[in-house]
Amino acid sequence: MKATIISPEKTLFDGDIHLIQVPGTKGSFEVLENHAPIISTLEKGQIRVITKEGEELYFDIESGFIEVKDNIVNVLIM
């Protein structure tokens, strides 16, 4: 699964992942490979990414959006 996390200033992450956990507006959720297509708003919190290599990365956000489709995850954050 491929993920990109973008802020207004720069691309924070672009690579292959095992999972991503995000602070959705209606509650935290995670996305694994072959997840159903979804678009959701995000609220203040932390994004957790586990890469294919097993590295855990964390990104603090104020708000944003996530789009998941065909094993491609796009996250726009503020």
PDB file of N, CA, C and O in Angstrom:
ATOM      1  N   MET A   1       0.855  -1.160   0.000  1.00  0.00           N
ATOM      2  CA  MET A   1       0.000   0.000   0.000  1.00  0.00           C
ATOM      3  C   MET A   1       0.908   1.232   0.000  1.00  0.00           C
ATOM      4  O   MET A   1       1.930   1.251   0.685  1.00  0.00           O
ATOM      5  N   LYS A   2       0.543   2.233  -0.749  1.00  0.00           N
ATOM      6  CA  LYS A   2       1.329   3.460  -0.899  1.00  0.00           C
ATOM      7  C   LYS A   2       0.632   4.601  -0.160  1.00  0.00           C
ATOM      8  O   LYS A   2      -0.589   4.738  -0.232  1.00  0.00           O
ATOM      9  N   ALA A   3       1.408   5.416   0.547  1.00  0.00           N
ATOM     10  CA  ALA A   3       0.828   6.544   1.274  1.00  0.00           C
ATOM     11  C   ALA A   3       1.638   7.810   1.032  1.00  0.00           C
ATOM     12  O   ALA A   3       2.861   7.780   0.893  1.00  0.00           O
ATOM     13  N   THR A   4       0.911   8.924   0.988  1.00  0.00           N
ATOM     14  CA  THR A   4       1.516  10.243   0.894  1.00  0.00           C
ATOM     15  C   THR A   4       0.849  11.129   1.940  1.00  0.00           C
ATOM     16  O   THR A   4      -0.377  11.190   2.023  1.00  0.00           O
ATOM     17  N   ILE A   5       1.664  11.814   2.734  1.00  0.00           N
ATOM     18  CA  ILE A   5       1.161  12.767   3.724  1.00  0.00           C
ATOM     19  C   ILE A   5       1.725  14.127   3.344  1.00  0.00           C
ATOM     20  O   ILE A   5       2.941  14.316   3.296  1.00  0.00           O
ATOM     21  N   ILE A   6       0.822  15.081   3.071  1.00  0.00           N
ATOM     22  CA  ILE A   6       1.220  16.389   2.573  1.00  0.00           C
ATOM     23  C   ILE A   6       0.668  17.491   3.465  1.00  0.00           C
ATOM     24  O   ILE A   6      -0.499  17.466   3.856  1.00  0.00           O
ATOM     25  N   SER A   7       1.530  18.466   3.785  1.00  0.00           N
ATOM     26  CA  SER A   7       1.100  19.679   4.484  1.00  0.00           C
ATOM     27  C   SER A   7       1.177  20.820   3.474  1.00  0.00           C
ATOM     28  O   SER A   7       1.691  20.625   2.373  1.00  0.00           O
ATOM     29  N   PRO A   8       0.679  22.002   3.821  1.00  0.00           N
ATOM     30  CA  PRO A   8       0.790  23.133   2.887  1.00  0.00           C
ATOM     31  C   PRO A   8       2.246  23.491   2.554  1.00  0.00           C
ATOM     32  O   PRO A   8       2.516  24.043   1.488  1.00  0.00           O
ATOM     33  N   GLU A   9       3.166  23.186   3.442  1.00  0.00           N
ATOM     34  CA  GLU A   9       4.564  23.543   3.238  1.00  0.00           C
ATOM     35  C   GLU A   9       5.366  22.508   2.468  1.00  0.00           C
ATOM     36  O   GLU A   9       6.233  22.861   1.669  1.00  0.00           O
ATOM     37  N   LYS A  10       5.075  21.208   2.707  1.00  0.00           N
ATOM     38  CA  LYS A  10       5.924  20.167   2.111  1.00  0.00           C
ATOM     39  C   LYS A  10       5.276  18.783   2.204  1.00  0.00           C
ATOM     40  O   LYS A  10       4.253  18.595   2.862  1.00  0.00           O
ATOM     41  N   THR A  11       5.899  17.836   1.532  1.00  0.00           N
ATOM     42  CA  THR A  11       5.510  16.427   1.651  1.00  0.00           C
ATOM     43  C   THR A  11       6.233  15.859   2.856  1.00  0.00           C
ATOM     44  O   THR A  11       7.462  15.863   2.909  1.00  0.00           O
ATOM     45  N   LEU A  12       5.462  15.362   3.838  1.00  0.00           N
ATOM     46  CA  LEU A  12       6.046  14.827   5.062  1.00  0.00           C
ATOM     47  C   LEU A  12       6.418  13.358   4.928  1.00  0.00           C
ATOM     48  O   LEU A  12       7.370  12.896   5.557  1.00  0.00           O
ATOM     49  N   PHE A  13       5.668  12.620   4.105  1.00  0.00           N
ATOM     50  CA  PHE A  13       5.947  11.197   3.926  1.00  0.00           C
ATOM     51  C   PHE A  13       5.438  10.774   2.559  1.00  0.00           C
ATOM     52  O   PHE A  13       4.385  11.222   2.105  1.00  0.00           O
ATOM     53  N   ASP A  14       6.203   9.903   1.913  1.00  0.00           N
ATOM     54  CA  ASP A  14       5.798   9.327   0.636  1.00  0.00           C
ATOM     55  C   ASP A  14       6.482   7.970   0.519  1.00  0.00           C
ATOM     56  O   ASP A  14       7.688   7.895   0.284  1.00  0.00           O
ATOM     57  N   GLY A  15       5.708   6.898   0.685  1.00  0.00           N
ATOM     58  CA  GLY A  15       6.325   5.581   0.626  1.00  0.00           C
ATOM     59  C   GLY A  15       5.343   4.454   0.836  1.00  0.00           C
ATOM     60  O   GLY A  15       4.136   4.668   0.942  1.00  0.00           O
ATOM     61  N   ASP A  16       5.886   3.237   0.896  1.00  0.00           N
ATOM     62  CA  ASP A  16       5.088   2.032   1.105  1.00  0.00           C
ATOM     63  C   ASP A  16       4.861   1.813   2.590  1.00  0.00           C
ATOM     64  O   ASP A  16       5.778   1.948   3.400  1.00  0.00           O
ATOM     65  N   ILE A  17       3.615   1.468   2.937  1.00  0.00           N
ATOM     66  CA  ILE A  17       3.266   1.285   4.348  1.00  0.00           C
ATOM     67  C   ILE A  17       2.545  -0.033   4.562  1.00  0.00           C
ATOM     68  O   ILE A  17       2.009  -0.640   3.635  1.00  0.00           O
ATOM     69  N   HIS A  18       2.552  -0.453   5.828  1.00  0.00           N
ATOM     70  CA  HIS A  18       1.761  -1.612   6.249  1.00  0.00           C
ATOM     71  C   HIS A  18       0.399  -1.138   6.755  1.00  0.00           C
ATOM     72  O   HIS A  18      -0.631  -1.742   6.451  1.00  0.00           O
ATOM     73  N   LEU A  19       0.405  -0.037   7.540  1.00  0.00           N
ATOM     74  CA  LEU A  19      -0.855   0.529   8.032  1.00  0.00           C
ATOM     75  C   LEU A  19      -0.686   1.985   8.365  1.00  0.00           C
ATOM     76  O   LEU A  19       0.421   2.480   8.575  1.00  0.00           O
ATOM     77  N   ILE A  20      -1.838   2.674   8.408  1.00  0.00           N
ATOM     78  CA  ILE A  20      -1.877   4.063   8.860  1.00  0.00           C
ATOM     79  C   ILE A  20      -3.065   4.208   9.794  1.00  0.00           C
ATOM     80  O   ILE A  20      -4.162   3.732   9.500  1.00  0.00           O
ATOM     81  N   GLN A  21      -2.841   4.869  10.919  1.00  0.00           N
ATOM     82  CA  GLN A  21      -3.903   5.125  11.900  1.00  0.00           C
ATOM     83  C   GLN A  21      -4.073   6.634  11.991  1.00  0.00           C
ATOM     84  O   GLN A  21      -3.102   7.370  12.167  1.00  0.00           O
ATOM     85  N   VAL A  22      -5.324   7.091  11.869  1.00  0.00           N
ATOM     86  CA  VAL A  22      -5.594   8.526  11.820  1.00  0.00           C
ATOM     87  C   VAL A  22      -6.691   8.919  12.807  1.00  0.00           C
ATOM     88  O   VAL A  22      -7.540   8.099  13.156  1.00  0.00           O
ATOM     89  N   PRO A  23      -6.671  10.195  13.261  1.00  0.00           N
ATOM     90  CA  PRO A  23      -7.719  10.699  14.167  1.00  0.00           C
ATOM     91  C   PRO A  23      -8.913  11.231  13.374  1.00  0.00           C
ATOM     92  O   PRO A  23      -9.015  12.435  13.142  1.00  0.00           O
ATOM     93  N   GLY A  24      -9.801  10.354  12.966  1.00  0.00           N
ATOM     94  CA  GLY A  24     -10.982  10.759  12.223  1.00  0.00           C
ATOM     95  C   GLY A  24     -11.894  11.634  13.062  1.00  0.00           C
ATOM     96  O   GLY A  24     -11.879  11.555  14.290  1.00  0.00           O
ATOM     97  N   THR A  25     -12.684  12.463  12.409  1.00  0.00           N
ATOM     98  CA  THR A  25     -13.598  13.363  13.117  1.00  0.00           C
ATOM     99  C   THR A  25     -14.590  12.587  13.979  1.00  0.00           C
ATOM    100  O   THR A  25     -14.997  13.064  15.038  1.00  0.00           O
ATOM    101  N   LYS A  26     -14.978  11.401  13.535  1.00  0.00           N
ATOM    102  CA  LYS A  26     -15.929  10.589  14.312  1.00  0.00           C
ATOM    103  C   LYS A  26     -15.238   9.451  15.042  1.00  0.00           C
ATOM    104  O   LYS A  26     -15.883   8.479  15.434  1.00  0.00           O
ATOM    105  N   GLY A  27     -13.920   9.568  15.226  1.00  0.00           N
ATOM    106  CA  GLY A  27     -13.161   8.569  15.961  1.00  0.00           C
ATOM    107  C   GLY A  27     -11.955   8.090  15.179  1.00  0.00           C
ATOM    108  O   GLY A  27     -11.917   8.155  13.950  1.00  0.00           O
ATOM    109  N   SER A  28     -10.987   7.617  15.908  1.00  0.00           N
ATOM    110  CA  SER A  28      -9.753   7.125  15.311  1.00  0.00           C
ATOM    111  C   SER A  28     -10.022   5.843  14.516  1.00  0.00           C
ATOM    112  O   SER A  28     -10.841   5.017  14.920  1.00  0.00           O
ATOM    113  N   PHE A  29      -9.329   5.684  13.389  1.00  0.00           N
ATOM    114  CA  PHE A  29      -9.442   4.440  12.628  1.00  0.00           C
ATOM    115  C   PHE A  29      -8.144   4.161  11.908  1.00  0.00           C
ATOM    116  O   PHE A  29      -7.319   5.056  11.723  1.00  0.00           O
ATOM    117  N   GLU A  30      -7.964   2.917  11.501  1.00  0.00           N
ATOM    118  CA  GLU A  30      -6.755   2.563  10.774  1.00  0.00           C
ATOM    119  C   GLU A  30      -7.104   1.954   9.437  1.00  0.00           C
ATOM    120  O   GLU A  30      -8.191   1.413   9.237  1.00  0.00           O
ATOM    121  N   VAL A  31      -6.158   2.054   8.530  1.00  0.00           N
ATOM    122  CA  VAL A  31      -6.328   1.556   7.174  1.00  0.00           C
ATOM    123  C   VAL A  31      -5.236   0.524   6.913  1.00  0.00           C
ATOM    124  O   VAL A  31      -4.049   0.790   7.099  1.00  0.00           O
ATOM    125  N   LEU A  32      -5.663  -0.649   6.483  1.00  0.00           N
ATOM    126  CA  LEU A  32      -4.759  -1.718   6.081  1.00  0.00           C
ATOM    127  C   LEU A  32      -4.928  -1.958   4.591  1.00  0.00           C
ATOM    128  O   LEU A  32      -5.818  -1.382   3.966  1.00  0.00           O
ATOM    129  N   GLU A  33      -4.089  -2.796   4.023  1.00  0.00           N
ATOM    130  CA  GLU A  33      -4.169  -3.113   2.606  1.00  0.00           C
ATOM    131  C   GLU A  33      -5.559  -3.612   2.231  1.00  0.00           C
ATOM    132  O   GLU A  33      -6.198  -4.325   3.004  1.00  0.00           O
ATOM    133  N   ASN A  34      -6.022  -3.236   1.049  1.00  0.00           N
ATOM    134  CA  ASN A  34      -7.334  -3.597   0.495  1.00  0.00           C
ATOM    135  C   ASN A  34      -8.510  -3.007   1.275  1.00  0.00           C
ATOM    136  O   ASN A  34      -9.606  -3.568   1.262  1.00  0.00           O
ATOM    137  N   HIS A  35      -8.287  -1.881   1.950  1.00  0.00           N
ATOM    138  CA  HIS A  35      -9.369  -1.188   2.654  1.00  0.00           C
ATOM    139  C   HIS A  35     -10.378  -0.667   1.629  1.00  0.00           C
ATOM    140  O   HIS A  35     -10.010  -0.306   0.511  1.00  0.00           O
ATOM    141  N   ALA A  36     -11.623  -0.633   2.013  1.00  0.00           N
ATOM    142  CA  ALA A  36     -12.668  -0.072   1.147  1.00  0.00           C
ATOM    143  C   ALA A  36     -12.384   1.406   0.886  1.00  0.00           C
ATOM    144  O   ALA A  36     -11.813   2.083   1.741  1.00  0.00           O
ATOM    145  N   PRO A  37     -12.772   1.910  -0.274  1.00  0.00           N
ATOM    146  CA  PRO A  37     -12.575   3.337  -0.552  1.00  0.00           C
ATOM    147  C   PRO A  37     -13.269   4.199   0.508  1.00  0.00           C
ATOM    148  O   PRO A  37     -14.378   3.899   0.950  1.00  0.00           O
ATOM    149  N   ILE A  38     -12.590   5.269   0.899  1.00  0.00           N
ATOM    150  CA  ILE A  38     -13.140   6.157   1.923  1.00  0.00           C
ATOM    151  C   ILE A  38     -12.535   7.546   1.768  1.00  0.00           C
ATOM    152  O   ILE A  38     -11.382   7.698   1.364  1.00  0.00           O
ATOM    153  N   ILE A  39     -13.331   8.552   2.097  1.00  0.00           N
ATOM    154  CA  ILE A  39     -12.853   9.923   2.255  1.00  0.00           C
ATOM    155  C   ILE A  39     -13.368  10.378   3.613  1.00  0.00           C
ATOM    156  O   ILE A  39     -14.551  10.217   3.913  1.00  0.00           O
ATOM    157  N   SER A  40     -12.490  10.945   4.435  1.00  0.00           N
ATOM    158  CA  SER A  40     -12.890  11.347   5.776  1.00  0.00           C
ATOM    159  C   SER A  40     -12.139  12.607   6.191  1.00  0.00           C
ATOM    160  O   SER A  40     -11.029  12.870   5.726  1.00  0.00           O
ATOM    161  N   THR A  41     -12.763  13.376   7.070  1.00  0.00           N
ATOM    162  CA  THR A  41     -12.096  14.521   7.677  1.00  0.00           C
ATOM    163  C   THR A  41     -11.318  14.029   8.898  1.00  0.00           C
ATOM    164  O   THR A  41     -11.654  13.011   9.503  1.00  0.00           O
ATOM    165  N   LEU A  42     -10.283  14.772   9.237  1.00  0.00           N
ATOM    166  CA  LEU A  42      -9.447  14.434  10.385  1.00  0.00           C
ATOM    167  C   LEU A  42      -9.467  15.588  11.372  1.00  0.00           C
ATOM    168  O   LEU A  42      -9.626  16.747  10.991  1.00  0.00           O
ATOM    169  N   GLU A  43      -9.302  15.253  12.651  1.00  0.00           N
ATOM    170  CA  GLU A  43      -9.264  16.278  13.685  1.00  0.00           C
ATOM    171  C   GLU A  43      -7.893  16.290  14.349  1.00  0.00           C
ATOM    172  O   GLU A  43      -7.026  15.480  14.020  1.00  0.00           O
ATOM    173  N   LYS A  44      -7.706  17.215  15.285  1.00  0.00           N
ATOM    174  CA  LYS A  44      -6.433  17.333  15.986  1.00  0.00           C
ATOM    175  C   LYS A  44      -6.059  16.008  16.634  1.00  0.00           C
ATOM    176  O   LYS A  44      -6.879  15.361  17.286  1.00  0.00           O
ATOM    177  N   GLY A  45      -4.820  15.624  16.442  1.00  0.00           N
ATOM    178  CA  GLY A  45      -4.347  14.371  17.013  1.00  0.00           C
ATOM    179  C   GLY A  45      -3.046  13.947  16.363  1.00  0.00           C
ATOM    180  O   GLY A  45      -2.242  14.776  15.938  1.00  0.00           O
ATOM    181  N   GLN A  46      -2.857  12.642  16.295  1.00  0.00           N
ATOM    182  CA  GLN A  46      -1.605  12.104  15.795  1.00  0.00           C
ATOM    183  C   GLN A  46      -1.870  11.025  14.752  1.00  0.00           C
ATOM    184  O   GLN A  46      -2.725  10.159  14.937  1.00  0.00           O
ATOM    185  N   ILE A  47      -1.128  11.091  13.666  1.00  0.00           N
ATOM    186  CA  ILE A  47      -1.161  10.041  12.648  1.00  0.00           C
ATOM    187  C   ILE A  47      -0.027   9.077  12.968  1.00  0.00           C
ATOM    188  O   ILE A  47       1.103   9.490  13.230  1.00  0.00           O
ATOM    189  N   ARG A  48      -0.342   7.801  12.941  1.00  0.00           N
ATOM    190  CA  ARG A  48       0.662   6.753  13.162  1.00  0.00           C
ATOM    191  C   ARG A  48       0.808   5.965  11.868  1.00  0.00           C
ATOM    192  O   ARG A  48      -0.182   5.512  11.293  1.00  0.00           O
ATOM    193  N   VAL A  49       2.035   5.807  11.417  1.00  0.00           N
ATOM    194  CA  VAL A  49       2.329   5.055  10.195  1.00  0.00           C
ATOM    195  C   VAL A  49       3.293   3.938  10.547  1.00  0.00           C
ATOM    196  O   VAL A  49       4.280   4.165  11.247  1.00  0.00           O
ATOM    197  N   ILE A  50       3.017   2.736  10.069  1.00  0.00           N
ATOM    198  CA  ILE A  50       3.979   1.643  10.151  1.00  0.00           C
ATOM    199  C   ILE A  50       4.377   1.307   8.721  1.00  0.00           C
ATOM    200  O   ILE A  50       3.550   0.885   7.912  1.00  0.00           O
ATOM    201  N   THR A  51       5.654   1.501   8.424  1.00  0.00           N
ATOM    202  CA  THR A  51       6.145   1.261   7.075  1.00  0.00           C
ATOM    203  C   THR A  51       6.252  -0.232   6.793  1.00  0.00           C
ATOM    204  O   THR A  51       6.148  -1.053   7.705  1.00  0.00           O
ATOM    205  N   LYS A  52       6.458  -0.575   5.542  1.00  0.00           N
ATOM    206  CA  LYS A  52       6.649  -1.980   5.166  1.00  0.00           C
ATOM    207  C   LYS A  52       7.838  -2.593   5.891  1.00  0.00           C
ATOM    208  O   LYS A  52       7.863  -3.799   6.136  1.00  0.00           O
ATOM    209  N   GLU A  53       8.834  -1.759   6.239  1.00  0.00           N
ATOM    210  CA  GLU A  53      10.027  -2.236   6.943  1.00  0.00           C
ATOM    211  C   GLU A  53       9.804  -2.364   8.446  1.00  0.00           C
ATOM    212  O   GLU A  53      10.681  -2.854   9.158  1.00  0.00           O
ATOM    213  N   GLY A  54       8.634  -1.928   8.942  1.00  0.00           N
ATOM    214  CA  GLY A  54       8.321  -2.032  10.362  1.00  0.00           C
ATOM    215  C   GLY A  54       8.631  -0.795  11.181  1.00  0.00           C
ATOM    216  O   GLY A  54       8.431  -0.800  12.396  1.00  0.00           O
ATOM    217  N   GLU A  55       9.115   0.270  10.548  1.00  0.00           N
ATOM    218  CA  GLU A  55       9.406   1.516  11.259  1.00  0.00           C
ATOM    219  C   GLU A  55       8.100   2.232  11.603  1.00  0.00           C
ATOM    220  O   GLU A  55       7.198   2.322  10.770  1.00  0.00           O
ATOM    221  N   GLU A  56       8.004   2.740  12.835  1.00  0.00           N
ATOM    222  CA  GLU A  56       6.829   3.505  13.257  1.00  0.00           C
ATOM    223  C   GLU A  56       7.140   4.989  13.179  1.00  0.00           C
ATOM    224  O   GLU A  56       8.153   5.453  13.702  1.00  0.00           O
ATOM    225  N   LEU A  57       6.250   5.732  12.514  1.00  0.00           N
ATOM    226  CA  LEU A  57       6.397   7.176  12.371  1.00  0.00           C
ATOM    227  C   LEU A  57       5.141   7.847  12.918  1.00  0.00           C
ATOM    228  O   LEU A  57       4.042   7.303  12.819  1.00  0.00           O
ATOM    229  N   TYR A  58       5.316   9.040  13.498  1.00  0.00           N
ATOM    230  CA  TYR A  58       4.195   9.779  14.066  1.00  0.00           C
ATOM    231  C   TYR A  58       4.212  11.214  13.536  1.00  0.00           C
ATOM    232  O   TYR A  58       5.267  11.835  13.407  1.00  0.00           O
ATOM    233  N   PHE A  59       3.019  11.721  13.234  1.00  0.00           N
ATOM    234  CA  PHE A  59       2.859  13.085  12.737  1.00  0.00           C
ATOM    235  C   PHE A  59       1.730  13.754  13.510  1.00  0.00           C
ATOM    236  O   PHE A  59       0.600  13.265  13.505  1.00  0.00           O
ATOM    237  N   ASP A  60       2.028  14.872  14.177  1.00  0.00           N
ATOM    238  CA  ASP A  60       0.997  15.634  14.895  1.00  0.00           C
ATOM    239  C   ASP A  60       0.280  16.530  13.901  1.00  0.00           C
ATOM    240  O   ASP A  60       0.913  17.194  13.081  1.00  0.00           O
ATOM    241  N   ILE A  61      -1.066  16.546  13.980  1.00  0.00           N
ATOM    242  CA  ILE A  61      -1.852  17.362  13.053  1.00  0.00           C
ATOM    243  C   ILE A  61      -2.896  18.175  13.803  1.00  0.00           C
ATOM    244  O   ILE A  61      -3.278  17.840  14.924  1.00  0.00           O
ATOM    245  N   GLU A  62      -3.345  19.236  13.175  1.00  0.00           N
ATOM    246  CA  GLU A  62      -4.439  20.051  13.691  1.00  0.00           C
ATOM    247  C   GLU A  62      -5.763  19.638  13.045  1.00  0.00           C
ATOM    248  O   GLU A  62      -6.802  19.614  13.705  1.00  0.00           O
ATOM    249  N   SER A  63      -5.715  19.314  11.758  1.00  0.00           N
ATOM    250  CA  SER A  63      -6.895  18.875  11.020  1.00  0.00           C
ATOM    251  C   SER A  63      -6.431  18.377   9.660  1.00  0.00           C
ATOM    252  O   SER A  63      -5.248  18.455   9.329  1.00  0.00           O
ATOM    253  N   GLY A  64      -7.375  17.863   8.875  1.00  0.00           N
ATOM    254  CA  GLY A  64      -7.008  17.411   7.538  1.00  0.00           C
ATOM    255  C   GLY A  64      -8.062  16.530   6.909  1.00  0.00           C
ATOM    256  O   GLY A  64      -9.209  16.469   7.353  1.00  0.00           O
ATOM    257  N   PHE A  65      -7.632  15.841   5.849  1.00  0.00           N
ATOM    258  CA  PHE A  65      -8.493  14.937   5.096  1.00  0.00           C
ATOM    259  C   PHE A  65      -7.694  13.698   4.721  1.00  0.00           C
ATOM    260  O   PHE A  65      -6.477  13.762   4.552  1.00  0.00           O
ATOM    261  N   ILE A  66      -8.389  12.564   4.591  1.00  0.00           N
ATOM    262  CA  ILE A  66      -7.766  11.337   4.116  1.00  0.00           C
ATOM    263  C   ILE A  66      -8.624  10.766   2.996  1.00  0.00           C
ATOM    264  O   ILE A  66      -9.853  10.778   3.066  1.00  0.00           O
ATOM    265  N   GLU A  67      -7.958  10.269   1.969  1.00  0.00           N
ATOM    266  CA  GLU A  67      -8.633   9.575   0.871  1.00  0.00           C
ATOM    267  C   GLU A  67      -7.927   8.238   0.682  1.00  0.00           C
ATOM    268  O   GLU A  67      -6.701   8.178   0.592  1.00  0.00           O
ATOM    269  N   VAL A  68      -8.719   7.163   0.623  1.00  0.00           N
ATOM    270  CA  VAL A  68      -8.188   5.821   0.401  1.00  0.00           C
ATOM    271  C   VAL A  68      -8.906   5.223  -0.797  1.00  0.00           C
ATOM    272  O   VAL A  68     -10.135   5.182  -0.838  1.00  0.00           O
ATOM    273  N   LYS A  69      -8.128   4.756  -1.778  1.00  0.00           N
ATOM    274  CA  LYS A  69      -8.716   4.114  -2.951  1.00  0.00           C
ATOM    275  C   LYS A  69      -7.648   3.271  -3.635  1.00  0.00           C
ATOM    276  O   LYS A  69      -6.549   3.755  -3.903  1.00  0.00           O
ATOM    277  N   ASP A  70      -7.968   2.017  -3.918  1.00  0.00           N
ATOM    278  CA  ASP A  70      -7.069   1.112  -4.646  1.00  0.00           C
ATOM    279  C   ASP A  70      -5.673   1.027  -4.016  1.00  0.00           C
ATOM    280  O   ASP A  70      -4.663   1.085  -4.717  1.00  0.00           O
ATOM    281  N   ASN A  71      -5.630   0.890  -2.690  1.00  0.00           N
ATOM    282  CA  ASN A  71      -4.372   0.774  -1.944  1.00  0.00           C
ATOM    283  C   ASN A  71      -3.462   1.993  -2.072  1.00  0.00           C
ATOM    284  O   ASN A  71      -2.244   1.890  -1.929  1.00  0.00           O
ATOM    285  N   ILE A  72      -4.066   3.141  -2.342  1.00  0.00           N
ATOM    286  CA  ILE A  72      -3.346   4.411  -2.342  1.00  0.00           C
ATOM    287  C   ILE A  72      -4.003   5.308  -1.296  1.00  0.00           C
ATOM    288  O   ILE A  72      -5.208   5.555  -1.344  1.00  0.00           O
ATOM    289  N   VAL A  73      -3.198   5.791  -0.352  1.00  0.00           N
ATOM    290  CA  VAL A  73      -3.681   6.637   0.737  1.00  0.00           C
ATOM    291  C   VAL A  73      -3.085   8.033   0.573  1.00  0.00           C
ATOM    292  O   VAL A  73      -1.865   8.196   0.545  1.00  0.00           O
ATOM    293  N   ASN A  74      -3.943   9.027   0.467  1.00  0.00           N
ATOM    294  CA  ASN A  74      -3.524  10.420   0.396  1.00  0.00           C
ATOM    295  C   ASN A  74      -4.048  11.143   1.630  1.00  0.00           C
ATOM    296  O   ASN A  74      -5.244  11.107   1.921  1.00  0.00           O
ATOM    297  N   VAL A  75      -3.140  11.801   2.353  1.00  0.00           N
ATOM    298  CA  VAL A  75      -3.523  12.544   3.548  1.00  0.00           C
ATOM    299  C   VAL A  75      -3.056  13.977   3.375  1.00  0.00           C
ATOM    300  O   VAL A  75      -1.876  14.236   3.136  1.00  0.00           O
ATOM    301  N   LEU A  76      -4.000  14.906   3.501  1.00  0.00           N
ATOM    302  CA  LEU A  76      -3.699  16.339   3.470  1.00  0.00           C
ATOM    303  C   LEU A  76      -3.889  16.861   4.886  1.00  0.00           C
ATOM    304  O   LEU A  76      -4.972  16.732   5.457  1.00  0.00           O
ATOM    305  N   ILE A  77      -2.839  17.453   5.458  1.00  0.00           N
ATOM    306  CA  ILE A  77      -2.929  17.876   6.857  1.00  0.00           C
ATOM    307  C   ILE A  77      -2.649  19.357   7.018  1.00  0.00           C
ATOM    308  O   ILE A  77      -2.014  19.991   6.176  1.00  0.00           O
ATOM    309  N   MET A  78      -3.147  19.890   8.133  1.00  0.00           N
ATOM    310  CA  MET A  78      -2.902  21.282   8.516  1.00  0.00           C
ATOM    311  C   MET A  78      -2.084  21.278   9.789  1.00  0.00           C
ATOM    312  O   MET A  78      -1.749  22.341  10.311  1.00  0.00           O
TER     313      MET A  78
END
